[in-house]
Amino acid sequence: MPAERFIEALNEQIAAEFAASHQYVAIAVHYEDQTYPRLANFFYRQAIEEREHAMMMIKYLLDTQSPVRLREVEAPRSDFADHVAPIELALEQEGAVSRRIGDIFALAREEGDYLSEQFVQWFLKEQVEEEATMSTLLDVAERTRDFPMSLEDYIAREDPGEEVADPLAPEPAGGR
């Protein structure tokens, strides 16, 4: 069984992943309400991905006979000044997740828990991709601030929604 400090940190991260998913749904709803269907779809998919991350962490705890302690998730932010603000929030959120995942990795290493360290390593790699995606999207959103439909065109061209499953990704609780 992993160290209690690791178990506690991973349970906190599960709550953070569910909160991130909740926030992405709120962003998607905002974009859908503003008639930006491609941005809405992009963030609905992000919400599903964050939920799956939480489920992967739950599965790891279950597989290691560790307690799963689900936490309360706060209401997400849903009011935004323009089409750029939700993406700014998303990039901030991904940065915070990266820092927490790094802290969890360091904790596993500090505890000498090499199995947990190896498990968390996949999430570190994933966060590089997540931050890069949001950073690029924010760059494009900033350049298209006066022409938000250009951002829709960008997403249609660059993000067709076809995702290839990572064969190295941890198994989520409940399967895929």
N, C-alpha and C positions, 0 to 999 in steps of 0.2 A: 504494500500500500504506500502511496506517496506520503510525504511529510505533511503534517496538519497545516502548516503555513502555506504549502503549495495548494492543498485542497481548498483552503479558504480563498486564496488568490484566484484560483480557477473558477470557483463559484461566483466570485465577484465579477470576473470577466464574462461569465455566462450571462449575468444580468446586463452587463454593458453591451454584449452582442445583441441581446433581445431589445435593449433600448435603442441601439443603432438601427435595428430593423424597423422598429416603431417610428423612429425619426425619418427613415427613408420612405416609409409609407406616407407619412404626413407631407413630405416634400413631393412625392408622386401625386398625391391628391391635390396639392396646390397647383402643380403644373397641369394636371388634367382639368381642373376648374378654370385655369387660364387659357385653355385650349392649346396646350403644347403637348400633343400626344406622344411624340418621340421622347421628350424629356420625362414625361410621366412613366412611360414603359421602361426607360433606362433605370429610373429609381425604384419602380416596383421590382425589377429584377435584382437590384442591389439589396432591397429589403429581404428577398428570399435568400440571397447569398449570406447575409448576416445571420439570419435565423438558422441556416444550415451550419454556420460556424458554431453557434451556440449548441446545436444538437451534436456536433462532433465532440465538443468538450464534455457534454453530458455523457456521451457514449464512453469516453475515456474514463471518466469517474466511475461509471457503472462497471466497466471492464476491470478496474483496479479495486473493486469492492470499497470504493470511497463514497462518502455521503454526498448526495446532490441536494443543495440547499437553494431552492429558487427564491429570488428576491423580488421585491416590488419594482415596477418599471414606471418611471415618471412620465407624465404627459409630454409629448414632443412639442417643439416649437412649430407653429403652423402659420404664422404671419410673416410675410416677407415683403420688402420694399420693391423688389424688382426680380427679374429672372436670374440675376447673378447671385443674389444673397443666399439662396438655398445651396448653391454649389460652394460658396465660401464656407458655409456651415458644414457641409459634407467634408470638405478638405480638413477643416479644424477637427472634426470628429475622427477622421481617419488618422490624423497625427496623434491624437490622444490615445487611440486604440494601439497604434504602433508603440508608443511609449509604455503602455500597460503590458503589452505582450513581451516587450524587451525586459521589463521588470520581472515578469513571471518566469521568463527564460533564466534570468540571473538568479532568481530564487531557487529554481530547480538545480542549477549548477552549484549554488552555495550549499544546498542540502545534500549534494552528491547523488541526486536522483536522476540518473542518466536516462532512464526510460521516459520520464516526464520531460526532460530536456529535449530529447529526440522528438517527442510528440509536439512540443511547442515550436520546434524549429520550422515546421511547415507553415505555421501561422506568421512567422517572421518573414518568410519569402512571400507569402500572400500579401502582407502589408506593404511591401515595396511596390507591388503591382497596384494595390488599391490607391495608395497615395499618388503614384504616377498618373493613374487614370483620372483622379479628381483634379490633380494639378493641371493636366492638359486641358480638361474640360473647363476649368476656371480660366485658363489663358484664352481659350476660344470665346468663352462667354464675355470676358472683359473686352475683347476686340469687337464683339458683335453687340455691345451694350445698346447701341442705338438701332440695331436691326435684329431683334431677338429671333426672328424666323430663320435667320442665317444659322443660328445654333441648331435649330431643328434640322436644317439641311446637312449640317456637319455630322450630326448623330446618325442621320439616315445613310450617309456615305461611309462613315468610319466605324459605326457600331451597329452592324446588321442584326445583332441579338443572337448570333449563333455562337454558343459557348461550347467549348470542348471540355469534357470532364477531365480533371487532373487525376491520373491513375495513382498518384502518390498521396492524394488527399485522404485524411482520416475518414473512417466510416462514421456517418451521423447516427445518432440514436433513432430507431425506427426505420433505418435503411434509407435508400435514395428514392 
